[in-house]
Amino acid sequence: MVPIIPWTYPTDRYYYGWYGEAPPPFGTDSGTDGAIKSTVVDRLRENPLTAPFDLKVDVKQSVVVLGGIVGSSLAKRAAGDDAWDTPGVNDVSNQLEVVPDQFG
């Protein structure tokens, strides 16, 4: 009998070929919460979709919690993807609020 795996994590995302290099595979670097937070903050500051916004990043037990306001759903998605693509992250809670008119 062949065991059935109910869920597997994708090893890469469809846009890596367009966006840049793929990060290391999921779970290869456990990292500390401080190192994860530092990496996520750096990625959010470098990403042109999320750089203009004042975002809050909290990390507890390798779970990233994103907070704040962004100007588009694309910026919210980009922030979540940047957090997920960080080595050592086990889960992401994307609590960003999208308010398009506030940022004109």
N, C-alpha and C positions, 0 to 999 in steps of 0.2 A: 504494500500500500504506500503510495506517495503522499507525504505530508503536504497539506495546503497551507501556504503562507498567506494570511488574510490581508496583510498590509506590508508594503515595502517602501522605503524612502527612495525617491529618484536620485540617481547618481549625478545627474547634471540637469540643467535647465535648457529649454529650447533656444534661448537667446544667447548662450555663451559664444557662439560663433560670431555674433554681431557685436556683442557688448564688450568682450574681453576674455581674459583667461578664467577658467573655472577655478573655484576655490578648492582646497583639499577636500576629499570625500568626508561625508558626514561622520562625526564621531571619531575622527582620527586625532584630534587634539582637544583634550578636556579643558585646558586653560582655567585660570581663576576667574571669578566674577569680575574683578578689577580689570584684568586683561581683556576680557570679552567686552566690557563696557567701553574701554578705551578704543578698541578696534571698531566697534559699532559707531561711536561718536565720530571717529575719523572718517569712516565711510560716508556718514550722513553729511559731514561738512564738505567732502569732496564731490558728492553727487550733485550735479546742477539742478536736479528736481527738488532736492531737499535742503540744499545749502541756505536758501533765503529765509528759512523758517526757524523759529526758536523752539526746538524740540527737547523733550525730557526723555532721558534713557535711564532705566533702572534695571539692574540685574541681580537676581536672587536665585541661587542654586542652578545656574546656567539657563535661567528663563529670563528673556529680555522683555521688558514692558516699555512700550513706546507711548508717549503722551504729548499733547500739544495740538496745535491747529496748523493745517496745511491748506494750500489754495486749490488743490485738485485731487481727484481720486488717483490719478497717476502718481502724484507725489506720495500719497499714502501707500500705494502698492510698492513703489520703489523703496521706501523706508523699510517696509516689511521684508522685501526681498534682500536688502542689504543686511538686515539683522539675521535672517535665516541663513544667508551664505557665509556667516562668520563661524569659523571653526570653534567647536566647543558648545555651541548653542543647542539646547535641548528643546526649547519651545519659544514661541514669540506671541505676545499679547499686543496686538496692534490697536491701541486705543486712540489713535489720531483722529481728530475731528476735521472734516472737510468743510471749509467755509470759503467758497470761491470769491464772493464779492468783497471780502475783507482785504484781499491782497491785490485787487484790481488787475 
